[in-house]
Amino acid sequence: MSPSLPSGLLGDLDPTSDRAVFRQIADQLREAIDRGRFHEGDKLPSEADLVEHYGVSRMTVRNSFSILQGEGLVHAEHGKGVFVRPRPPVRRLASDRFARRHREQGKSAFIVEADAAGSHPQVDSLEVKEEKASPDVSARLGSVRRVLARRRRYLLDGRPVEFATSFLPLDIARGTQIAEPNPGPGGIYARLEELGHRLDHFEEEIRARMPSPAEVKTLRLASGVPVIHLIRTAFDTEGRAVEVCDTVMAADAYVLSYQLPAT
C-alpha cells in the first residue's frame, strides 16, 4: 500500500471478482466520496498514488477517473489533478419562486433563488429581437406567427447555470419595456401584470437529457454532466398563454423541489 495514502482511505482489489479492475477502483473512489472521505472541491489521490496503491497501470487509473467524470462526480483540471465536483447549490422551489410577493418586491425568480442560496446573480449574453415563432412555440401561444424573443444566460457567482429564452406574443410585448434589454424590477412577469395580464398559473414540462455541443460550451459543462430542459408556459386570468420560456439548466447546479397536494 502506498504510504502517501492514509490507512483505510481506499480498500484493496478483489482478484477473484469478475468485475474489471478499473471499475473496482472507480467503485472504491465513488464510495469514498459518498462516505465523505473526500469532500466537495477535494483533490483525489494522484495517478501515481493510485498506481502504487493498487499496483496497476496509469491507463487503468485513467479509465477509472473517466467513469467518475462520466457520472458527473469529479472533474479534471489540467496540470492540477482530479477534484470532487460541488453539489447543487440552489434549491429551485417551484411552488414559491413565481409568487407575486416577489414581483411586488421588484425581484425576479432568479434573484429570489440566488438570494436564498447566498449567491451573486448575473445575466449576460442578452439578446432581444422579434422573430418567426417555431411551430411548437406558436401552438403554445395560440397560433401566433411572430414573437418577441428574449435570450439570456444566468450565472451564479460567475458560473453559468442556465440559458433561457422567453417568447411573448408581439401584440403584448412590442413597444413595451418587455422589449427593452432591462425590463425593470420584477422582470417581464411584473411588466405583464402592469399591462393587464394578471398571471394565474404556470405549466412546466421537465426532462433530463445530455447536452448539445453548443450547450456544453454555453454552460461550461464538464464531461458527463446532463442538463435539465424545462419548458414553462405562463397563463393569465383570462386563460391566455402570455409567455413560453424554454430553459436549459446545468443539472449539477440545481435541486428541483416541489410541494404537491395530498388531496
Secondary structure, DSSP 8 states (H G I E B T S, - for coil): --TTS-TTSS----TT--S-HHHHHHHHHHHHHHTTSS-TT-B---HHHHHHHHT--HHHHHHHHHHHHHTTSEEEETTTEEEE-----EEEETTTTT-HHHHHTT--HHHHHHHHHT--EEEEEEEEEEEE--HHHHHHTTS-SEEEEEEEEEEETTEEEEEEEEEEEHHHHTTSGGGSSS--TTHHHHHHHHTT--EEEEEEEEEEE---HHHHHHHT--TT--EEEEEEEEEETTS-EEEEEEEEEETTSEEEE------
